[in-house]
């Protein structure tokens, strides 16, 4: 299903769409207030971009350095070329330790590799311990946002979901009660877990350590209680030095939710006494993306979600309409690189306003990459007949000033004289939510020529 068709389904509930839009814009506004309080914010973005670009240009060396340091720290390092190999490695580790109960903190990589269903097929219980992730897991849905996975759910829907699966009492969507019940439910899972799986926000090449950022402390609860800790990371999570962490921790929290820093920035370097620690380093198409000059900068992403919070298309179409692990603008430049046919509609799910690039903490040129993907898709894939013909007609009109002038004259007259019922009829879907401005009596060209005559 194309993005536009999936978005049409989401937009059937207009009240929910408006709520979803406002909720994400509120987070964007928090981000703005937070970054404006930082002197030299743009310098910080430039520094983050520079570090990431340098890392990508020297990725092979930094990965080898990270592995050497991690091994010295007593951590077992595994390499996976794709999602299938990643899942098999994780499964083999769990099988080696006879682990049947797993707690997992938020990890978009494991979502990307579809780890949960792979393990569950072998009778292993996997519990997502991030509250938002647990909500969508109970609902049997994928996350709709990389930082706010259940942003598409209202508190009343969560109330009904908890009643069904956790046996809670009806509370009218009381957040305090629901959070308390989730805490009780998850605490039991933490205590009885045989293994913990976490993601990795940053892996430090010169120490072999890594950092996991959460706001709930669930990664710490899992990793510190379970006898086995498995950390799963994409190859692009490497940063060269420990000192660079200060740059990215300041960028991440503010860009994601407007916080000065995530509540928990947990550093892991070696396994505690009597425990085991494994790191699974995954490619899964990243090397191929790195080889594309126009799109390699997309691997600089630190998964803050700021581009989603600001995007007018994402806010009013929902994350599930993208049918991709990473939705929104950043997902729309990552996903076509993995499956161009399946995700061919995503680069067109954008106004190319550039707001995503403006808020990106590592200055990825997202809107420019979206445009480049459009060019590739238009050349390599057959386009819908109506779209192709309409674009050809517009191209011919724009190529002939006399035709453009006549069409403009008719359009201006129509906006001035036709009733709104005609202007905002079915073909003009924008007219459902907003009025078009009243048409001026003359075009800019006519105004300019008249002005020159009267000088």
C-alpha positions, 0 to 999 in steps of 0.5 A: 500500500502506498503512503498516500493510501495508508495516510487516507485510512489514518485521516478518517478519524479527523479528531485523532489526526488533529490531536496527533498533529498538536501533540507532535508540534508541542514536542517540536516547540519544546525542542525550540525552547531548549535549543534557543537556551544554548549559546552556540547551538549551531556550532554544536550542530556543526561539530556533531556533523563533522564528527559523524562525517569523519567517522563515516570516512574512517568507519572501517578503522574505527570498527576494528579499534572498537572491537579490539578495545571491547575484547580487551574489556571482556566483551564478546563481539559478533558481526552480522551482515544482515538482519537474519544473521543478527537474529541467529546470533542473538538466538544462539547466545540465548540458547547457549545460556538456556535463556527463555525469558528476555527483557528488551529496552528500546532498539530500532535495530531489533525492530528493523531485524524483526527480532521479536517474532524470530525469538518468539517462534522458538518459545522465547518470551520477549518483553519490551520494557520501554512503556511506549514499546510495551503498549504497542507490543500488547496492541500487536503493532509496530512503533509509529515513532522512533522516540515516542513509539505509542504517540498514535495511542490516546490514554483512553486506548491505553486504558482499554489495552491494559484492562484486556492484557494486564487486568487493570481497572477502568480509570478513564485514562488516568496516566498516573494509575496506568504508569503505576500498573505498568511498573508493577507488571514490568518489575516482575519481568525484570526480576525473572529475566534470563537475559537483557537486550538493549540497543546502542546509542553511541559506541566509543571506538577508543574505549570499547564502551557504549552508551544507552540513553533512556528516560525510564531506566529500563535498560539499566534494570534489565542489564543490571539484573539479568546474567546476560546482556546483549547489545545490538548496534548498527555499524554507524553508531560508532563515534571516535572518542569518549570526549565526543559524547558530550557533543552528542548527548547535548544534541540528542536530548534537546532535539528529541524531547526538549530535555537538556539530557536524557534522564539516563545516559548509561555507560557500559564497558565490561561485564560485571563479575559473574555475568556475560556481555555480548555486542552484535554489530550489524550492517544490514544495508548500511555499507551499501548506503555508505557507498551512495555519495548522495545518500551517505550522510543519512547514516549520520542520524542519531535517531532523535526523531526531530524531523518527524516532530516538525514534518507536516506530512508525518504529523498528519499521516501517522508513522504507520502510513510509512510501512517502514521501521524508521518512518518520517523524513529520515525513514523516507531517505533510508528505506528506498535504499533497502527496497526501492519498489516497496518504498517508492512512494515515501520520498514523495510524502514531503512538501520539501519545505526543508524543516526536517533539515533545519532541525536535524542536530547533525545537519543531514540534508534530508529534503535534498536527499528526498528530492534526489530519491524522487529523481531516481524513482521517476527514472527507474519506475513506471509512474501513474498515468494521471501523474505522468500526463499532468506533469507533462502538461504542466511542463509544457505550460511552464515552458511557454510564458504566454500559456502560463499567463492565460492559465494564471488569468483564468485562475485569478478570475476564478478565485475572485468570482466563483463561489466557495462551493465550486472552488473547494469542491472534491478535486481541491482536497486542500479546500477541506481545511483551508480557504485559498486566498482571493485572486489578485486582479493582476499578476506580478508580471503585469504589476511590474510592467505597469509600475515601470510605465508609470515611473 
